[in-house]
Amino acid sequence: MKPAEYYQRDRRLHPPALTPDYKTSVARSPRYSLISLQQSVSEVTGPVFGHNDIDPIDNDLIKNYATAGDPIGERIIVHGRVLDEDGRPVPGTLVEVWQANAGGRYRHKKDTYLAPIDPNFGGCGRTITDEHGYYYFRTVKPGAYPWRNWVNSWRPAHIHVSVFGRAFSQRLITQLYFEGDPLIPHCPIVQTIPDPAAIEQLIAKLDLNATVPLDSVAYRFDIVLRGRRSTLFENRLEGN
């Protein structure tokens, strides 16, 4: 039986591609009408991720890159569930994260911010949701960093999140922010989102019940894949 195509994006629900306050959108936004392409069999059926490729400490960013001690920074836990529109868990799903270190610098050769590279922090992790759709990461809280949008633009502390479905066209990418960060309402990228409720769904909430005393502060971030409560994703916004 031929596999069915996945739902196409409804681009009317995206933030506008051209948002001049977010300066790089001026150069990156399309100048011509977009072309809709029919999905191929390869996009619907694969690639398939091998769950055996997950290492036991891949979800522990404090340990998975360290060689001579722990990384510098506030130790935190980010955890939650991946859910469908009816609140049912989505088990066996690959969740990946990447982030800056506590000083606000990425381990990337093109990141030239003056904050130092942490030799014990790689900034990447991944895990598989369990039978309850639950995922868990331990890391350090990323720092804010400046970027050349306007003279004094700063990105709030954030972690990039990828959820990999059952085919390439189902990969979803977003960012999570942290409750109480005063930079969130000043970020030109965040402010491209016209719906304040959608912005709230991108903010991980302090979770003292999951905090490890004298060790790590916890933040809860549930990811809802569809429906009116769905998490806002950069590359697929149906249901928002």
C-alpha positions as CSV (number, residue, x, y, z in Angstrom):
1,M,0.0,0.0,0.0
2,K,1.3,3.4,-0.9
3,P,2.1,5.5,2.1
4,A,-0.1,8.6,2.6
5,E,1.4,12.1,2.5
6,Y,1.7,14.0,5.7
7,Y,-0.2,17.2,6.2
8,Q,1.3,20.2,4.3
9,R,2.2,23.3,6.3
10,D,-0.4,26.1,6.4
11,R,2.0,29.0,5.8
12,R,-0.8,31.5,6.6
13,L,-0.2,30.6,10.2
14,H,3.5,31.4,10.2
15,P,5.0,34.6,11.4
16,P,5.6,36.7,8.3
17,A,8.7,35.7,6.4
18,L,9.6,39.4,6.1
19,T,9.8,41.1,9.6
20,P,12.2,44.1,9.2
21,D,12.8,44.3,13.0
22,Y,14.5,40.9,12.6
23,K,17.1,42.2,10.2
24,T,18.3,39.0,8.7
25,S,14.7,38.1,7.6
26,V,15.1,41.0,5.0
27,A,17.8,39.1,3.1
28,R,16.4,35.6,3.8
29,S,12.7,36.1,3.0
30,P,11.5,34.9,-0.4
31,R,11.0,37.4,-3.2
32,Y,8.8,35.2,-5.3
33,S,5.8,33.0,-4.7
34,L,6.6,29.7,-3.0
35,I,6.3,26.5,-5.0
36,S,4.4,23.6,-3.5
37,L,6.0,20.3,-4.2
38,Q,4.3,16.9,-3.8
39,Q,6.0,14.7,-1.2
40,S,8.1,11.8,-2.5
41,V,8.2,8.3,-1.2
42,S,11.5,9.0,0.5
43,E,10.1,11.9,2.4
44,V,7.2,9.9,3.6
45,T,9.0,6.7,4.6
46,G,12.4,7.8,5.9
47,P,15.0,8.2,7.0
48,V,14.5,5.9,9.9
49,F,16.4,6.7,13.1
50,G,18.1,3.8,14.8
51,H,17.3,3.9,18.5
52,N,20.3,1.8,19.3
53,D,22.5,4.7,18.4
54,I,21.6,6.5,21.7
55,D,24.3,6.4,24.4
56,P,23.2,6.3,28.1
57,I,24.7,9.7,28.8
58,D,23.6,11.5,25.6
59,N,20.9,13.3,27.6
60,D,23.4,14.5,30.2
61,L,25.2,17.6,28.7
62,I,27.1,18.0,32.0
63,K,28.9,14.6,31.4
64,N,28.7,13.8,27.7
65,Y,31.5,16.1,26.6
66,A,33.5,16.6,29.8
67,T,37.1,15.4,30.0
68,A,38.6,17.2,32.9
69,G,35.7,18.1,35.2
70,D,32.2,19.5,35.0
71,P,31.3,22.5,32.8
72,I,30.9,25.9,34.4
73,G,27.4,27.3,35.0
74,E,24.1,26.9,36.8
75,R,23.1,23.2,36.7
76,I,19.6,22.7,35.4
77,I,17.2,19.9,34.4
78,V,14.9,20.4,31.4
79,H,12.2,17.8,31.2
80,G,8.6,17.2,30.0
81,R,6.5,15.1,27.7
82,V,5.8,14.9,24.0
83,L,2.0,14.8,23.5
84,D,-0.5,14.7,20.7
85,E,-3.5,17.0,20.4
86,D,-5.5,14.9,22.8
87,G,-2.9,14.8,25.5
88,R,-1.8,11.2,24.7
89,P,1.9,10.5,25.1
90,V,4.1,10.0,22.0
91,P,6.6,7.3,22.9
92,G,9.8,6.3,21.1
93,T,10.4,9.8,19.7
94,L,13.9,11.2,19.2
95,V,14.3,14.6,21.0
96,E,17.6,16.5,20.4
97,V,18.8,19.7,21.9
98,W,21.7,22.2,21.3
99,Q,22.6,25.3,23.1
100,A,25.2,27.9,24.0
101,N,27.3,27.5,27.2
102,A,26.9,29.4,30.4
103,G,28.7,32.4,28.9
104,G,26.5,32.5,25.9
105,R,28.9,31.0,23.4
106,Y,28.3,28.1,21.0
107,R,31.0,25.5,20.3
108,H,31.0,26.5,16.6
109,K,33.9,28.0,14.7
110,K,31.8,30.9,13.4
111,D,30.7,32.0,16.8
112,T,33.1,34.8,17.6
113,Y,31.5,36.2,20.8
114,L,34.1,37.1,23.3
115,A,32.8,34.7,26.0
116,P,35.2,31.8,26.4
117,I,34.7,28.2,25.2
118,D,34.1,25.8,28.0
119,P,36.4,22.8,27.4
120,N,34.0,20.5,29.3
121,F,30.8,21.5,27.5
122,G,29.8,20.4,24.0
123,G,26.3,21.9,24.0
124,C,24.4,19.0,22.3
125,G,22.3,16.1,23.6
126,R,19.6,13.6,22.6
127,T,17.2,11.1,24.1
128,I,14.2,8.9,23.3
129,T,10.8,9.5,24.9
130,D,9.7,6.6,27.1
131,E,6.3,4.8,27.0
132,H,4.7,7.9,28.7
133,G,6.2,10.3,26.2
134,Y,8.6,11.6,28.8
135,Y,12.0,13.1,28.1
136,Y,14.8,14.4,30.4
137,F,18.0,16.4,29.9
138,R,20.5,17.6,32.4
139,T,22.6,20.6,31.4
140,V,23.8,24.1,32.4
141,K,21.6,27.1,31.8
142,P,22.8,28.8,28.6
143,G,23.8,32.5,28.8
144,A,22.3,35.4,26.9
145,Y,24.5,36.7,24.0
146,P,24.6,39.8,21.8
147,W,23.8,39.6,18.1
148,R,24.1,42.2,15.3
149,N,20.4,42.9,14.9
150,W,20.4,46.5,16.3
151,V,23.1,48.2,18.3
152,N,22.2,46.5,21.6
153,S,20.2,43.4,20.7
154,W,20.5,40.3,23.0
155,R,19.1,36.9,22.6
156,P,17.4,35.5,25.8
157,A,18.8,32.3,27.2
158,H,17.4,29.5,25.1
159,I,17.8,25.9,24.0
160,H,17.1,24.7,20.5
161,V,14.8,21.6,20.4
162,S,14.3,19.1,17.6
163,V,11.6,16.4,17.6
164,F,12.1,13.7,14.9
165,G,9.0,11.9,13.7
166,R,8.7,8.8,11.6
167,A,10.0,10.5,8.4
168,F,12.2,13.4,7.4
169,S,9.2,15.7,6.6
170,Q,8.0,15.3,10.2
171,R,11.1,16.8,11.9
172,L,10.0,19.7,14.0
173,I,12.3,22.4,15.4
174,T,11.8,25.1,18.0
175,Q,13.4,27.0,20.8
176,L,12.5,27.0,24.5
177,Y,13.0,30.0,26.8
178,F,13.1,30.2,30.6
179,E,10.4,31.6,32.9
180,G,11.2,35.1,34.2
181,D,13.8,36.0,31.6
182,P,13.5,39.8,31.1
183,L,15.0,39.6,27.6
184,I,12.2,37.6,26.1
185,P,9.9,40.6,25.3
186,H,12.8,42.5,23.8
187,C,14.0,39.8,21.4
188,P,13.1,40.6,17.7
189,I,13.0,36.9,16.9
190,V,10.5,36.2,19.6
191,Q,8.4,39.2,18.7
192,T,7.9,37.9,15.1
193,I,5.3,35.6,16.8
194,P,2.0,37.6,16.7
195,D,0.2,35.6,19.3
196,P,1.2,36.2,23.0
197,A,-0.3,32.8,24.0
198,A,2.0,31.1,21.5
199,I,5.0,32.8,23.0
200,E,4.0,31.6,26.4
201,Q,4.0,28.0,25.1
202,L,7.7,28.4,24.3
203,I,8.6,29.3,27.9
204,A,9.8,26.5,30.2
205,K,8.3,26.9,33.6
206,L,10.2,26.6,36.9
207,D,9.4,23.1,38.4
208,L,10.5,23.0,42.0
209,N,9.0,19.5,42.4
210,A,11.6,18.1,40.0
211,T,14.5,20.2,41.3
212,V,17.3,18.2,42.9
213,P,18.1,19.9,46.2
214,L,21.7,21.3,46.4
215,D,22.2,20.2,42.8
216,S,20.0,21.3,39.9
217,V,17.0,23.6,39.3
218,A,14.4,22.0,37.1
219,Y,12.2,23.5,34.2
220,R,9.2,21.8,32.7
221,F,8.6,22.0,28.9
222,D,5.9,19.9,27.4
223,I,5.8,19.6,23.6
224,V,2.4,19.3,22.1
225,L,2.5,18.3,18.4
226,R,-1.0,19.3,17.1
227,G,-4.2,21.1,18.0
228,R,-5.0,24.5,19.5
229,R,-2.5,23.9,22.4
230,S,0.3,22.8,20.1
231,T,3.9,24.1,20.7
232,L,4.9,26.7,18.1
233,F,7.5,25.2,15.8
234,E,9.7,27.2,13.4
235,N,9.0,24.9,10.4
236,R,5.4,23.7,11.0
237,L,2.6,25.7,12.6
238,E,-0.6,23.8,11.8
239,G,-3.1,24.1,14.7
240,N,-1.7,27.4,16.1
